Amino acid sequence: MVLCIAMAHPSFAADDPPTSLVASAKGEGTIKLGKEEYKLNAVVVKLFSDGKAELNLITDITVFIAGNWSRSSDTAKSIDLKITSSVTGGNLDGGGKIFLTDDRKSIAGLKLQVLSKVSRKTITAEFVAK
């Protein structure tokens, strides 16, 4: 009976995608801010159950990005992002994907392409966790 209850509980059911996630990963990647390019060392992702997302991209500087997230239709191991703002407000527009590990509890990778509405510069990021 305990086994049946444990299997029914959402934290034990492996097929249920998470409704929120806080994860970080160290790895390698690049972030381009206009013509400037930086080595991307780590990513911190906060996905909230209300659909909001916060991303911290850690390089020589830390870039804070906010937006919304939804489960990808192509696979349960990727998350679609709609980027709407940075730490300074609603100045960004774009999107990307977060790729999760097989257990859907850790970050495997990240891809972003965002346009700054103020500076008209494109921000792109690619990251692979190690």
Backbone as CSV, one residue per row, in Angstrom:
resi,resn,N_x,N_y,N_z,CA_x,CA_y,CA_z,C_x,C_y,C_z
1,MET,0.824,-1.187,0.000,0.000,0.000,0.000,0.868,1.251,0.000
2,VAL,1.945,1.249,0.792,2.853,2.398,0.826,3.466,2.621,-0.546
3,LEU,3.791,1.547,-1.232,4.354,1.637,-2.572,3.361,2.279,-3.532
4,CYS,2.096,1.933,-3.445,1.067,2.529,-4.306,0.925,4.017,-4.055
5,ILE,0.960,4.423,-2.812,0.868,5.841,-2.468,2.098,6.586,-2.973
6,ALA,3.260,5.992,-2.797,4.497,6.624,-3.265,4.492,6.793,-4.778
7,MET,3.992,5.806,-5.501,3.944,5.897,-6.965,2.932,6.932,-7.429
8,ALA,1.889,7.173,-6.670,0.866,8.147,-7.047,1.290,9.578,-6.718
9,HIS,2.204,9.744,-5.804,2.655,11.082,-5.412,3.450,11.699,-6.551
10,PRO,3.195,12.980,-6.922,3.841,13.602,-8.075,5.357,13.615,-8.026
11,SER,5.955,13.712,-6.863,7.411,13.777,-6.806,8.050,12.431,-7.126
12,PHE,7.285,11.367,-7.056,7.817,10.046,-7.368,7.456,9.599,-8.782
13,ALA,6.484,10.201,-9.393,6.056,9.788,-10.725,7.010,10.369,-11.756
14,ALA,7.788,9.518,-12.393,8.837,9.959,-13.316,8.284,10.564,-14.596
15,ASP,7.068,10.231,-14.999,6.533,10.719,-16.254,5.895,12.093,-16.148
16,ASP,5.634,12.592,-14.958,5.032,13.905,-14.800,6.089,14.989,-14.922
17,PRO,5.937,15.930,-15.870,6.896,17.010,-15.965,6.767,17.945,-14.769
18,PRO,7.857,18.563,-14.351,7.780,19.461,-13.208,6.945,20.687,-13.531
19,THR,6.248,21.213,-12.515,5.479,22.436,-12.706,6.282,23.652,-12.289
20,SER,7.435,23.454,-11.688,8.385,24.515,-11.373,9.762,23.866,-11.279
21,LEU,10.786,24.694,-11.412,12.137,24.157,-11.398,13.107,25.266,-11.018
22,VAL,14.023,24.944,-10.128,15.158,25.814,-9.833,16.391,24.945,-10.029
23,ALA,17.227,25.331,-11.000,18.388,24.520,-11.316,19.530,25.409,-11.771
24,SER,20.728,24.911,-11.571,21.914,25.611,-12.064,22.830,24.583,-12.699
25,ALA,23.691,25.075,-13.579,24.633,24.177,-14.230,25.890,24.953,-14.597
26,LYS,27.028,24.311,-14.416,28.295,24.837,-14.905,28.565,24.169,-16.236
27,GLY,29.256,24.878,-17.107,29.548,24.303,-18.400,30.280,25.284,-19.280
28,GLU,30.035,25.167,-20.569,30.695,26.025,-21.543,29.679,26.570,-22.522
29,GLY,29.940,27.790,-22.949,29.085,28.403,-23.945,29.541,29.813,-24.238
30,THR,28.746,30.501,-25.021,29.041,31.896,-25.350,27.766,32.715,-25.246
31,ILE,27.952,33.967,-24.934,26.872,34.938,-24.986,27.390,36.123,-25.781
32,LYS,26.603,36.541,-26.756,26.948,37.688,-27.587,25.974,38.808,-27.278
33,LEU,26.520,39.950,-26.885,25.739,41.149,-26.618,26.109,42.152,-27.705
34,GLY,25.336,42.160,-28.788,25.725,42.961,-29.949,26.964,42.352,-30.568
35,LYS,28.033,43.140,-30.662,29.289,42.651,-31.239,30.233,42.078,-30.188
36,GLU,29.920,42.267,-28.916,30.773,41.759,-27.837,30.417,40.301,-27.550
37,GLU,31.449,39.489,-27.351,31.235,38.076,-27.058,31.959,37.700,-25.768
38,TYR,31.270,36.940,-24.918,31.813,36.516,-23.641,31.670,35.008,-23.517
39,LYS,32.581,34.418,-22.750,32.489,32.998,-22.428,31.417,32.826,-21.352
40,LEU,30.485,31.928,-21.575,29.408,31.661,-20.627,29.817,30.480,-19.760
41,ASN,29.932,30.712,-18.436,30.448,29.711,-17.505,29.377,28.920,-16.767
42,ALA,28.235,29.547,-16.521,27.182,28.892,-15.735,25.835,29.531,-16.038
43,VAL,24.784,28.784,-15.746,23.414,29.246,-15.942,22.611,28.870,-14.706
44,VAL,21.791,29.802,-14.233,20.840,29.536,-13.154,19.450,29.813,-13.720
45,VAL,18.566,28.843,-13.588,17.217,28.944,-14.149,16.211,28.766,-13.032
46,LYS,15.227,29.676,-12.998,14.103,29.557,-12.065,12.829,29.580,-12.894
47,LEU,12.112,28.460,-12.911,10.837,28.357,-13.600,9.754,28.212,-12.542
48,PHE,8.828,29.151,-12.505,7.804,29.180,-11.472,6.506,28.559,-11.989
49,SER,5.692,28.047,-11.077,4.463,27.353,-11.451,3.446,28.270,-12.137
50,ASP,3.582,29.602,-11.984,2.671,30.531,-12.659,3.107,30.848,-14.087
51,GLY,4.161,30.174,-14.580,4.609,30.370,-15.951,5.700,31.411,-16.123
52,LYS,6.117,32.044,-15.054,7.190,33.037,-15.133,8.550,32.343,-15.087
53,ALA,9.541,32.981,-15.717,10.891,32.424,-15.762,11.904,33.513,-15.456
54,GLU,12.947,33.159,-14.729,14.074,34.040,-14.461,15.345,33.285,-14.805
55,LEU,16.231,33.930,-15.565,17.488,33.320,-15.968,18.636,34.218,-15.558
56,ASN,19.678,33.618,-15.025,20.931,34.310,-14.730,22.005,33.647,-15.567
57,LEU,22.604,34.405,-16.465,23.674,33.908,-17.315,24.970,34.463,-16.760
58,ILE,25.872,33.573,-16.314,27.054,33.990,-15.579,28.280,33.893,-16.476
59,THR,28.910,35.044,-16.641,30.117,35.180,-17.435,31.009,36.164,-16.689
60,ASP,31.804,36.986,-17.379,32.550,38.045,-16.705,31.584,39.013,-16.029
61,ILE,30.387,39.094,-16.591,29.287,39.854,-16.009,28.144,38.872,-15.793
62,THR,27.131,39.271,-15.063,25.943,38.435,-14.911,24.798,39.121,-15.621
63,VAL,24.144,38.393,-16.511,23.024,38.924,-17.273,21.746,38.322,-16.694
64,PHE,20.821,39.192,-16.288,19.538,38.764,-15.735,18.471,38.924,-16.812
65,ILE,17.724,37.857,-17.060,16.679,37.874,-18.079,15.418,37.270,-17.478
66,ALA,14.262,37.854,-17.839,12.982,37.349,-17.339,12.020,37.134,-18.497
67,GLY,11.037,36.293,-18.250,10.035,36.026,-19.271,9.051,34.981,-18.799
68,ASN,8.571,34.207,-19.743,7.601,33.146,-19.459,8.100,31.840,-20.056
69,TRP,7.623,30.738,-19.489,8.023,29.426,-19.984,6.806,28.556,-20.205
70,SER,6.994,27.574,-21.097,5.966,26.556,-21.317,6.659,25.283,-21.769
71,ARG,5.985,24.177,-21.573,6.524,22.879,-21.967,6.518,22.807,-23.487
72,SER,7.605,22.366,-24.077,7.686,22.195,-25.532,6.747,21.092,-25.982
73,SER,6.216,21.248,-27.152,5.363,20.192,-27.684,6.185,19.076,-28.314
74,ASP,7.453,19.369,-28.676,8.254,18.365,-29.367,8.829,17.310,-28.435
75,THR,9.123,17.659,-27.184,9.656,16.678,-26.244,9.464,17.181,-24.824
76,ALA,9.312,16.281,-23.902,9.132,16.666,-22.500,10.434,17.125,-21.865
77,LYS,11.564,16.980,-22.581,12.849,17.367,-22.011,13.304,18.749,-22.457
78,SER,12.427,19.528,-23.080,12.796,20.891,-23.425,11.700,21.853,-22.985
79,ILE,12.131,23.057,-22.676,11.245,24.106,-22.197,11.335,25.274,-23.176
80,ASP,10.196,25.782,-23.642,10.166,26.961,-24.496,10.182,28.211,-23.626
81,LEU,10.954,29.199,-24.047,11.032,30.469,-23.329,10.540,31.608,-24.214
82,LYS,9.781,32.508,-23.654,9.396,33.762,-24.285,9.987,34.857,-23.417
83,ILE,11.019,35.523,-23.923,11.734,36.529,-23.145,11.041,37.873,-23.328
84,THR,10.736,38.531,-22.207,10.006,39.793,-22.254,10.723,40.942,-21.569
85,SER,11.707,40.651,-20.716,12.343,41.754,-19.997,13.691,41.341,-19.433
86,SER,14.403,42.354,-18.973,15.646,42.149,-18.246,15.454,42.726,-16.863
87,VAL,16.523,42.819,-16.114,16.425,43.369,-14.767,15.979,44.841,-14.803
88,THR,16.194,45.521,-15.924,15.842,46.934,-16.029,14.425,47.170,-16.525
89,GLY,13.701,46.125,-16.858,12.325,46.302,-17.291,12.032,45.594,-18.590
90,GLY,10.918,45.969,-19.232,10.447,45.298,-20.436,11.142,45.740,-21.700
91,ASN,12.449,45.563,-21.764,13.213,46.043,-22.906,13.634,44.949,-23.872
92,LEU,13.274,43.711,-23.647,13.737,42.605,-24.476,12.568,41.903,-25.137
93,ASP,12.847,41.326,-26.301,11.843,40.555,-27.003,12.534,39.408,-27.723
94,GLY,12.119,38.187,-27.458,12.737,37.045,-28.115,12.330,35.751,-27.448
95,GLY,13.149,34.746,-27.651,12.819,33.453,-27.087,14.004,32.522,-27.089
96,GLY,13.719,31.298,-26.703,14.769,30.305,-26.654,14.255,28.995,-26.101
97,LYS,15.199,28.131,-25.780,14.871,26.816,-25.222,15.847,26.463,-24.117
98,ILE,15.326,25.791,-23.124,16.135,25.150,-22.098,16.011,23.652,-22.337
99,PHE,17.145,22.976,-22.398,17.152,21.533,-22.576,17.482,20.897,-21.234
100,LEU,16.667,19.932,-20.831,16.816,19.277,-19.535,17.464,17.904,-19.693
101,THR,18.043,17.427,-18.602,18.594,16.077,-18.574,17.449,15.064,-18.623
102,ASP,17.788,13.799,-18.746,16.770,12.747,-18.848,15.821,12.723,-17.655
103,ASP,16.318,13.051,-16.459,15.448,13.051,-15.277,14.642,14.348,-15.140
104,ARG,14.855,15.304,-16.036,14.138,16.597,-16.083,14.294,17.409,-14.810
105,LYS,15.430,17.237,-14.119,15.679,17.983,-12.890,16.900,18.883,-12.995
106,SER,17.650,18.764,-14.089,18.866,19.544,-14.260,18.933,20.093,-15.679
107,ILE,19.763,21.094,-15.850,19.929,21.747,-17.145,20.988,21.000,-17.953
108,ALA,20.659,20.673,-19.187,21.621,20.077,-20.109,22.158,21.118,-21.079
109,GLY,21.331,22.120,-21.404,21.760,23.153,-22.338,20.756,24.286,-22.423
110,LEU,21.149,25.317,-23.165,20.324,26.514,-23.292,20.643,27.194,-24.610
111,LYS,19.609,27.702,-25.286,19.780,28.526,-26.479,18.815,29.697,-26.373
112,LEU,19.325,30.903,-26.621,18.505,32.117,-26.571,18.815,33.005,-27.759
113,GLN,17.793,33.711,-28.236,17.987,34.790,-29.195,16.989,35.874,-28.836
114,VAL,17.523,37.031,-28.457,16.713,38.119,-27.923,17.149,39.425,-28.565
115,LEU,16.202,40.330,-28.768,16.488,41.662,-29.298,16.203,42.696,-28.229
116,SER,17.168,43.601,-27.998,16.959,44.717,-27.084,16.167,45.785,-27.831
117,LYS,15.005,46.156,-27.318,14.167,47.163,-27.956,14.797,48.551,-27.878
118,VAL,15.641,48.785,-26.887,16.262,50.093,-26.696,17.475,50.260,-27.599
119,SER,18.443,49.341,-27.498,19.689,49.476,-28.254,19.612,48.835,-29.637
120,ARG,18.573,48.050,-29.899,18.405,47.307,-31.147,19.515,46.273,-31.361
121,LYS,20.210,45.883,-30.285,21.250,44.866,-30.364,20.644,43.503,-30.100
122,THR,21.181,42.522,-30.794,20.753,41.143,-30.600,21.612,40.493,-29.520
123,ILE,20.955,39.753,-28.650,21.637,38.980,-27.609,21.393,37.511,-27.939
124,THR,22.478,36.762,-28.113,22.357,35.332,-28.344,23.182,34.591,-27.301
125,ALA,22.713,33.446,-26.910,23.460,32.630,-25.943,23.285,31.167,-26.310
126,GLU,24.388,30.440,-26.203,24.381,28.987,-26.356,25.220,28.419,-25.221
127,PHE,24.696,27.367,-24.581,25.337,26.819,-23.398,25.129,25.315,-23.362
128,VAL,26.173,24.592,-22.983,26.098,23.144,-22.772,26.654,22.842,-21.397
129,ALA,25.882,22.168,-20.562,26.318,21.816,-19.211,27.327,20.686,-19.262
130,LYS,28.198,20.659,-18.247,29.190,19.580,-18.142,29.053,18.879,-16.817
